[in-house]
Each structure stands twice: as structure tokens, then as C-alpha cells.
């Protein structure tokens, strides 16, 4: 018995933590904080 839906895509097939990681990655964020941190931009008078 074959369904007419075809092969499920990744977004239809993932569940749980894997789905949360995929959704964060789609938003362009870093799900595991593995990327280099963005440069800290502080005013000159607050340093030290």
C-alpha cells in the first residue's frame, strides 16, 4: 500500500530536539553556540 504524499521532507519528518535545532538554524542563529562571538562594542570611556 503506497500513499500518494511522496517522500517527506526534513521539516515534516523531524521531531523533538532535532526540530528545535533545525528551526533555530533556519532563523540564522547558532543552536550550539559554536560560532565565534560577535565583537563587543563598548564606548571608549567604559573600558577599564
Steps between C-alpha positions, in 0.01 A plus 500: 500500500657827385387843609483778244684753718849428369820509700472713815734798520729566796267761650211253496702210640703642792373495859618605845837661556603445139204713389591781742858502371380511140260789570777702668736430210234616250481831687873544445590458865761268651319215681811372679690830549785368286558812292746767603339761727415835348735786577413687818423864423549706817546876520864596550440657841361175653804285425718429807 
